[in-house]
Amino acid sequence: MFKIILYILMAEFPVATRVLFEISRILNTGLDMETLSICVRLCEQGINPEALSSVIKELRKATEALKAAENMTG
C-alpha cells in the first residue's frame, strides 16, 4: 500500500521528490526513497526532524551491534 502512495507522490511531485532524494544521496544519508518519504511525512505531521535523525542513528547503531554479535557467535 505504501509503495502505491509513494508512486502517487512521485507522480504529483516528481521534481521535488527527485531533488530531495538527490540531496539525501549527496549527503550520504543512506536513506532509500521509501525511507526518505516516510521521514518527510513524519516531519510534515510535526515530528521533530532532529529527534527523528537521532532515532535513525540509534537504530543503525543497534542494527550494527546485532550484526556484529551474530557474526561472533556463528
C-alpha positions, 0 to 999 in steps of 0.5 A, a space after each residue: 500500500 505504501 509503495 502505491 502512495 509513494 508512486 502517487 507522490 512521485 507522480 504529483 511531485 516528481 521534481 521535488 521528490 527527485 531533488 530531495 532524494 538527490 540531496 539525501 544521496 549527496 549527503 550520504 544519508 543512506 536513506 532509500 526513497 521509501 525511507 526518505 518519504 516516510 521521514 518527510 511525512 513524519 516531519 510534515 505531521 510535526 515530528 521533530 526532524 532532529 529527534 527523528 535523525 537521532 532515532 535513525 542513528 540509534 537504530 543503525 547503531 543497534 542494527 550494527 551491534 546485532 550484526 556484529 554479535 551474530 557474526 561472533 557467535 556463528 
